[in-house]
Amino acid sequence: MPRISILLPTYNAAAYLAETLESLLIQTEQDFELIVLDDASTDSTVDIVRARADPRIRLHVNAVNLGTPGNINIGLALARGDYVARMDHDDLAAPDRLKLQADFLDAHPEVTLLGGQIEHFHDQAGVSDFPLEDSAIKARLLDGGRYMANPTTMFRGDFQRRHKLWFDPNLYVVDDLGFIFDCMAAGGGLANLPSTLIRYRVHPAMTSMNLDVERLFQSKARLYRRILPSFFPAITGAECERLLDLYRWKRTAPSDMGALRGLFRAAGRALADVNQALGQDRAQVAEVFSQMLMQHVNWMIAEAKSLTLSDFRADLEPAYLAALNGREPAT
């Protein structure tokens, strides 16, 4: 059996796929299988894969388009490697990407899922600064950003199979966040390498440039109804619903004072009792969540103009502090 199974989902990827394949086939770690999962492409994607004629490539072609989560789940069922690595069809892997990650996982049995840094190229430039340690990554799951890059991830295949972890087809765009949270909920440890593992291509056709914001919020709401109580076990169902306003596209978030007061009261109640049983650190969680709240306030003041700084200090801040210190009842 191969040491590593690489899952490469494709859909109409002809423009960049040859480069992506080449970056994987020249890896310094050669003990791998490359499972290309084509999601009913209508261009020459499949022909490009077949032209490589490399015995390490396993091509699966869907008869109908399933979407990325369903496509990846087929790959999980096909994977035979000790480790499973993700890759996107328009990115480029650093030559030592697989070796760095597999060697790290060999040496760190406490880590279940491992990512690394990305370098943006094409239409943007810059290198990520994702946190390296387990508790810092888990804290950032709360805001759903700056925690880990899905196409850099590698995880233990036996952990995924033992805990029956899959990508949720009902989650639009945030299916990767859902999978990482499920790893955490099953007791898995997370880490990022400081090394740049992929060059992440930024271009107009990529999914993140063409989002359906309402569909994205509905998926976030579905997911964060599970995540928030796992971090904040004392919150009620109603308080969890209020906190979901933090995940809305700002222009659609309720901006009246009553809704904002309820949001800050719920946030105070949440931070009064932080679960640390899954590797979270209370101070890191509080820092991330407080930043989310203040970003919300700053937008309401500067853009929506539905709130003033004096309103915040006179009304919202006291409600938050009272709930944080246990002086207000649950709502």
N, C-alpha and C positions, 0 to 999 in steps of 0.2 A: 504494500500500500504506500502511496506517496506521503511524504512528510506534510505537504501543504496542498490544500485544494483552493484554487483561486476562482471566485465566482465573478463573472463578467457579464452582467445583463446588457443587452443591446437592443436598440430600436432605431431604425433609420440612421445608423451611425457611420455611413460610408465616408463622410467628410474627414473623420479623424481616426477611424478605427485602426488603420494600418500602423500608425504611429504608436497607438496604445499597445497593440499586440507585440510590436517589436520591443517596446520597453519592458514587457513581461518575459519574453522569450530569451532575452539576453541577461537575465538576473544572475548574480553571482551564486545564489542558491538555486540549484537545478533540479532538486528533488520535489517536483510539484506536478499537479495536473491543472490544466486551465480549462474550466468549464464555461464555455460561451453559451449564454442563454438568450436566444433571439426571440423577441416578443412580436412575431409576425411582421417583420419589416417589409416595406414595400420598395426599398431601394436595393442596392447591390451589397448590403451588409453581409448576407450569408455567403455570397460568392467570394468576398474578400477573405472570410474565415477559411473557407474550403481551399482556397488557393495556397494557404500556408503549408498544408500537407505535413504538419508536425505531429508526431505520435502523442505528444503530451496534451494536445488540444482535443477536448470532447465537446462536440457541438450538439446542442439541443434546440430545436426550432418549434415554437408553439404554433398550433394551427390557428389560434385566434389570439388577439391581444389581451393579456391578463393584467397589465399594469406592473410596475416595478415590484411591489411587495409579493404578489403572487408568483412572479417570475423568479424572484430570489428564493422563495420557498421550494420551488422545484430544484434549484441548485443545492439547497441544504439537504434535500432528500437524496441527491445524486453524489454528494461529496463523500470522499473516502479518506481524506487526509486527517492526520492528527490535529492540524490547525486549519482553520478556514479563513481565507483572506478575501476582503471585498475590493472591488475596483470598478470605476466608472468608465464608460466607453470613450470618453473624450479627454481623459487625463493621462499623464505619463508617470510611470513608476521610476523612482531613483534606482540605479543598478543594484544597490545592496539592500533595497527595501525588505525583501522577504527574509534574507539572512539576518538582518538586524532584529526583526521582530521575532522570528522563530528562536533565535539564540536567547533573546531576552525572556521569552516565555519558558524556555527550558530551564533557565536559571532562577525564575521567580514563580514558583508554583502557586503563590497566593494571588497572582494576577490572572483573571479569566479573559478579559477583553482588553486589547492593547491598540492604541492609535499612535499618531505622531503628528508632526508639523506639515503644513502645506505651503507651497510657493505659488502665488497667483501669477498667471501669465496670460498672454494674448491681449485682452482688453483691460486688464488691471495688473498692477505689480504690487509685491509685498509678501512678507512671510508671516505666518500665524504665530501666536504666542499662547497656545493652549496649555492649561495647567498640567503638571506632570504627575501629581499625587492623587491617590484615590479619593480622599475626602474633598479636595478642591474641585475635582471633576464632578463628583456627585452633587455638590452645592450648586454648580452651574447648570445642572439638569433642570433646576427650578426656572431659569429664564429661557432655557431652550436654545442658548447661543453660547459660543466661545468655550465649549466644553470638549469637543472632539469632532474630527472630520470623518464622516462615515466611510468614504472611499479609502481611508488609511487603516481601517480596522482589521485586526486579526484576532480570532478567538478560538478557544478550545472546542473542538468538535464533539468530544465526549460530554462536555458540560451542556452544550446545546441539545444534544440528543437525550441526555439523562433527564433534563428538566423540560423537555418538549417545548423549546423556545422557537417561535416562528415570527415572521414579520406580519403585522396586522394589515390585511388588504383594505380595511375600512379607514385606515389613516392616510390622508392625503399629505404628501411631502414629509410628514413627521414620523413615518413608519420606522426610520432608523433610530430616532429618539425613543420610540416605544420599545424597540428591541433592546437597546442599551439599558433602559429602565428595568425591563424584565430580567436582564442579567443581574442587575443590582438587587432586585427584589428576591431573586433566587440565591442570594448570598455571594455573588461574584464580585471580585475585586477589579478595579479599573486603573489604567495607567496610560500615559502618553510618553513617547520618547521625545527627547529634545531635537532629534534629527529630522530634517526635511525628508519625508518619505515619498511624496508625489508632487508633481507640478500640476496644479489645479487650473484647468482652462476656463477662463471667464469669457463667455460669448453670448450674443443676443438670443440664441435658440435654447439656452439651458433653462431647466425647469424653474430655477429661482428667479429668473428674469421675467417669467410669464405666469405669475401666481393668480389664482382665484382667491381673493382675500377672505371672502365669506366661507368658502369651502375649507380654507385653511383654518379659520377660527373654529369651525365645527369639529374638525379633527383634533385641534388642540384641546378643545373643551372635553371631548371624549377621553383623551389621554390624561389631562390634568385632573379630571375627576378621580383618577386612580393615584396620580403622583402626589397631589397635595395632601391627602389624608395620610399617606405613608411618611411624609415629612412632619406633618402637624396633626397628630392623632386626636387632639382635643377639639378640633373645629367641627361644627355641625354641618349638615348638608347645605343649609341655607348660607352659611358663611363660606363654604367652598364655592357655591355659585357666585357669591359676591366677588371672591378673589379671581374668578375667571375673567373679570373685566380687565385685568392686567395683561391678558393675552389677546385682547381684541386689537384690530387695527384702530389706531387712536381716534380716527374721525368717526368711528361707530360706537365708541365707548360712552356710556351714560356720563353726563357732566353736571347734573344738578347736585346741589349740596347734599341732599338726602342720600343719594347713591354714593357720593364720595365719602360721606361720613360712615356709611355702612361698610364700604370697602376698607377704610382705615381701622375701623373697630375690628373687623374680621382679621386684618393683618396683625393687629396687636394681640388678639387671641391666639393666632397661629404661632407667633414667635414666643409666646409665653410657655409653650411646651413643644420642643423640637425633639423628634425621635432621632436617636443616634445609634440604633441597633443595627443598621445596615451600613455602617461606616461613615455616616454623616458627622460633621463637626459643627456644633451649635454656633460658634462664632462665625464660621465661614458661611453657613446658611443664613444667618442674620444679616451679614454684610451684603450678600447677593440679593436677598429679598428686600432689604431697605433701599438698595440702589434701584430696584424695579419700581418701588413706590415713589421715589423721588423723581425718577424719569417721567412717571405718570403725572406727578404734580407739575413739573417743569413744563410739560407739554400743555397742560390745562391752563397754565398761566401765560405762556408765551404764544401759543398757537390758537387754542380754542378760546382764550380770553374769558373763560367761564369761572375763573378763580383768581383771587389776588393773594399775594403773599401774606397779607394781614388776615384774610379769611382762613388761610391754612393754619397760621399760628394761633388764631383765636378759636377755631372750631375743630379742624381735622386732627391737629397734633394732640390736643387734649383727649379726644376720643380714642386715638391710637394708644397713648400712654396709659390711659385708664384701663383699657382692655389688656394691655401688656402686663400691667401690674395686678390684674385680677380684680379690678374694682367695678367691672361691668358684667352683667349676665350675658350668657350666650344668646344669640338671636337666630 
